Amino acid sequence: APGGGDCGLIPAGISVRQLHMLFKPTGMTFSRYVLSRRLERVRSLLALQPRRKIIDLASSCGIESTTVFYRAFRNAFGVTPTAYRRSLLGTESAAERNEHSDLVHPVRPLGLQS
C-alpha cells in the first residue's frame, strides 16, 4: 500500500481491507503487528550484535523513523534501546538498573498501547 504503514508486505491476492479484517479480532492492526515483529528482531540483534549502531539495526529491520523506533521500543520493552544494550553488556548505569531492575526482558504487546 503506497504511502501506508504496511511497507509493501501485503500478500498477493488479498486486499488491504481483507488484511485489516483478518487482524481485527486480535485487537492489533497489521501495521502494529509488523512494527512489533520488527522491534522483536531489533531486540534480538542487539543481543547478537551489541557493538553495531542501534539505528543501523533498526534500519536493517525496516524501521525508518528514529523517533518512532525509540518511542516504540521503550513502550514495548520498558527501557530505551541504549539501556537495553547496556544491560546486556553489563555497562548500565545505576539509574538504568533502577529503571528496570524488576524487568528481565519486559514485553508489553503493542496492540494494547494507544
One Martini backbone bead per residue (centre of mass of N, CA, C, O) as a GRO file, in nm:
protein
  114
    1ALA     BB    1   0.085   0.043   0.030
    2PRO     BB    2   0.107   0.343  -0.060
    3GLY     BB    3   0.200   0.537   0.220
    4GLY     BB    4   0.181   0.318   0.408
    5GLY     BB    5   0.249   0.093   0.694
    6ASP     BB    6   0.293  -0.193   0.516
    7CYS     BB    7   0.558  -0.213   0.330
    8GLY     BB    8   0.471  -0.426   0.102
    9LEU     BB    9   0.335  -0.693   0.280
   10ILE     BB   10   0.108  -0.765   0.099
   11PRO     BB   11  -0.039  -1.020  -0.016
   12ALA     BB   12  -0.127  -1.174  -0.275
   13GLY     BB   13  -0.482  -1.156  -0.310
   14ILE     BB   14  -0.504  -0.917  -0.091
   15SER     BB   15  -0.658  -0.684   0.070
   16VAL     BB   16  -0.645  -0.441   0.291
   17ARG     BB   17  -0.921  -0.496   0.416
   18GLN     BB   18  -0.882  -0.798   0.468
   19LEU     BB   19  -0.640  -0.768   0.652
   20HIS     BB   20  -0.782  -0.598   0.869
   21MET     BB   21  -0.999  -0.814   0.928
   22LEU     BB   22  -0.802  -1.034   1.029
   23PHE     BB   23  -0.693  -0.843   1.277
   24LYS     BB   24  -0.935  -0.744   1.447
   25PRO     BB   25  -0.960  -0.980   1.670
   26THR     BB   26  -0.670  -0.899   1.804
   27GLY     BB   27  -0.642  -0.569   1.840
   28MET     BB   28  -0.445  -0.550   1.589
   29THR     BB   29  -0.275  -0.410   1.362
   30PHE     BB   30  -0.078  -0.464   1.103
   31SER     BB   31   0.128  -0.241   1.164
   32ARG     BB   32   0.176  -0.326   1.460
   33TYR     BB   33   0.273  -0.608   1.400
   34VAL     BB   34   0.517  -0.531   1.232
   35LEU     BB   35   0.653  -0.357   1.449
   36SER     BB   36   0.679  -0.580   1.665
   37ARG     BB   37   0.861  -0.765   1.495
   38ARG     BB   38   1.088  -0.560   1.453
   39LEU     BB   39   1.153  -0.512   1.751
   40GLU     BB   40   1.231  -0.802   1.814
   41ARG     BB   41   1.465  -0.809   1.614
   42VAL     BB   42   1.632  -0.584   1.734
   43ARG     BB   43   1.663  -0.712   2.011
   44SER     BB   44   1.816  -0.960   1.907
   45LEU     BB   45   2.050  -0.802   1.769
   46LEU     BB   46   2.160  -0.667   2.024
   47ALA     BB   47   2.263  -0.944   2.132
   48LEU     BB   48   2.436  -1.031   1.871
   49GLN     BB   49   2.515  -0.697   1.802
   50PRO     BB   50   2.627  -0.480   2.036
   51ARG     BB   51   2.826  -0.284   1.844
   52ARG     BB   52   2.608  -0.194   1.679
   53LYS     BB   53   2.418   0.033   1.562
   54ILE     BB   54   2.102   0.089   1.644
   55ILE     BB   55   1.995   0.232   1.385
   56ASP     BB   56   2.097   0.008   1.193
   57LEU     BB   57   1.917  -0.214   1.302
   58ALA     BB   58   1.649  -0.079   1.251
   59SER     BB   59   1.687  -0.040   0.948
   60SER     BB   60   1.732  -0.351   0.884
   61CYS     BB   61   1.414  -0.391   0.994
   62GLY     BB   62   1.238  -0.133   0.864
   63ILE     BB   63   1.308   0.122   1.042
   64GLU     BB   64   1.304   0.470   0.962
   65SER     BB   65   1.220   0.600   1.237
   66THR     BB   66   1.366   0.710   1.519
   67THR     BB   67   1.127   0.808   1.683
   68VAL     BB   68   0.952   0.559   1.659
   69PHE     BB   69   1.153   0.355   1.764
   70TYR     BB   70   1.217   0.463   2.052
   71ARG     BB   71   0.924   0.472   2.149
   72ALA     BB   72   0.842   0.176   2.087
   73PHE     BB   73   1.058   0.032   2.251
   74ARG     BB   74   0.982   0.148   2.526
   75ASN     BB   75   0.684   0.052   2.522
   76ALA     BB   76   0.750  -0.258   2.482
   77PHE     BB   77   1.018  -0.286   2.712
   78GLY     BB   78   1.074  -0.029   2.928
   79VAL     BB   79   1.325   0.057   2.749
   80THR     BB   80   1.584   0.159   2.604
   81PRO     BB   81   1.804   0.055   2.375
   82THR     BB   82   2.054   0.143   2.533
   83ALA     BB   83   1.982   0.011   2.806
   84TYR     BB   84   1.955  -0.272   2.698
   85ARG     BB   85   2.244  -0.305   2.595
   86ARG     BB   86   2.385  -0.242   2.864
   87SER     BB   87   2.262  -0.486   3.012
   88LEU     BB   88   2.410  -0.695   2.831
   89LEU     BB   89   2.710  -0.566   2.892
   90GLY     BB   90   2.726  -0.442   3.193
   91THR     BB   91   2.704  -0.090   3.153
   92GLU     BB   92   2.504   0.015   3.337
   93SER     BB   93   2.358   0.231   3.521
   94ALA     BB   94   2.206   0.286   3.814
   95ALA     BB   95   1.954   0.417   3.690
   96GLU     BB   96   1.896   0.187   3.487
   97ARG     BB   97   1.866  -0.039   3.691
   98ASN     BB   98   1.623   0.092   3.841
   99GLU     BB   99   1.429   0.119   3.596
  100HIS     BB  100   1.470  -0.232   3.538
  101SER     BB  101   1.502  -0.442   3.784
  102ASP     BB  102   1.213  -0.605   3.735
  103LEU     BB  103   1.330  -0.653   3.435
  104VAL     BB  104   1.436  -0.876   3.218
  105HIS     BB  105   1.220  -0.910   2.949
  106PRO     BB  106   1.018  -0.691   2.856
  107VAL     BB  107   0.663  -0.725   2.750
  108ARG     BB  108   0.442  -0.526   2.552
  109PRO     BB  109   0.180  -0.524   2.376
  110LEU     BB  110   0.106  -0.312   2.114
  111GLY     BB  111  -0.211  -0.354   2.094
  112LEU     BB  112  -0.245  -0.203   2.394
  113GLN     BB  113  -0.167   0.050   2.279
  114SER     BB  114  -0.214   0.420   2.205
   0.00000   0.00000   0.00000
